[in-house]
Amino acid sequence: MTDIDSWQIVKWVLLVLAAGFIGQFGKSFAEHLIKRSRKKTSPSVAGEAETAGEKTATDLLRRPGSDPKAEKKALKAMAKLRKKDR
């Protein structure tokens, strides 16, 4: 082990750097695929949930004599939905 070859060290360093590059590229590619799949599936599910949430919130606000806590919750829900749309 007293005989250390500098070419072998350079080869190992390059191998480790290449493995890191491939790993990072794979991670980024996987994240891209996950985002793309979520975009395809989430609009229909999220759209239905938002519509249901808005209907519930507006129904609570339209009731005469509804309690103030329910009105406050409805207003918060509507504000959240508007914030998500931005």
Buried (B, 14 or more C-beta within 10 A) or exposed (E): EEEEEEEEEEEEEEEEEEEEEEEEEEEEEEEEEEEEEEEEEEEEEEEEEBEEBBEBBEEBEEEEEEEEEBBEBBEEBBEEBEEEEE
